[in-house]
Amino acid sequence: MSQKKVIAIVGATGAQGGSLARAILSDRQSEFSVRAITRNTNSEKAQALKAMGAELVEADVEDAASLEKAFKGAYGVFCITFFWEHFSPQKEKQHASNMAEAAKKANVKHVIWSSLEDTRQWIDVEDDRMPTLMGEYKVPHFDAKGEANTFFTDLDLPLTILNTSYYWDNMIYFGMGPQRGEDGKLYLTMPMADKKLPGIAAEDIGKCAYGIFKNSSQFLGKTIGISGEHLTGLQMAEMLSKALGQDVHYNAIEPAVFRSFDFPGAEDMGNMFQVKSEFEKEYCAGRDIKLSKSLNTDLQSFESWLNTHKDKIPLS
């Protein structure tokens, strides 16, 4: 039996990395094996991957040397950063640079870099339609990733840039699901007016990434965007109503109101929704549902995702 090609996965216990690891490990016919890179190999999630057959390797995106060691001998690497852990664009860019340098030194054959657009291509930092954050960003958690693309391209790595979409799982883990108002009714609150929001199940991101690795030659040197469905807030509220068995109303607030909410990252996310709304055509065009389906034949719609996960959505 020929030896399988190693895919080294940064953030293998996270949403995207974990879903890629499980997609490979669940495929008994896969030509790949999984090297799960994590800061804590003793964690419950890491041990669950080990039980499935993954090789566990400890490394930290802060430590370039540890990444180089973790990538050594791998055919491919999946690279991702973790903005919401530290809220620092500078850290995000440094971590991306560390991964790119390590991939170059390890001479890997395919890098997938999980990225997002630099929104400053659409709205200049001087544009007062929305506040400029941290002195130089419109949507820091987008812009830093988009800016970091050059760390990979400048090294001429065998690269696919993968632009992802809004996780529907945010409704479970990030407080973005329906909330009960003072009137007792449930409201889905998003500053998207009547514009469509590309969304995806987090587990489908990893499955799409696996599809890219399986068809490497087709996607090297390309930037692609994935999505499960493009839906308006009203459409999402209607589907939530059906799945939850109680009325969910769409509360289409203004971005400025969302930015005023009292939680970490509210300004960043308020700007994000405003960009997605004002540049709906460009943003949606960059996320091809048909292509996503070709990469992952099990791609879920919002309705099918709700049917599986509705009981996990906390309702206040």
Secondary structure, 3 states (H helix, E strand, C coil): CCCCEEEEEECCCCHHHHHHHHHHHCCCCCCEEEEEEECCCCCHHHHHHHHHCCEEEECCCCCHHHHHHHHCCCCEEEECCCHHHHCCHHHHHHHHHHHHHHHHHHCCCEEEEEECCCHHHCCCCCCCCCCCECCCECCHHHHHHHHHHHHHHCCCCCEEEEECCEECCHHHHCCCCCEECCCCCEEEECCCCCCEEEEECHHHHHHHHHHHHHCHHHHCCEEEECCCEEEEHHHHHHHHHHHHCCCEEEECCCHHHHHCCCCCCHHHHHHHHHHHHHCHHHHHHCCCHHHHHHHCCCCCCHHHHHHHHHHHCCCC
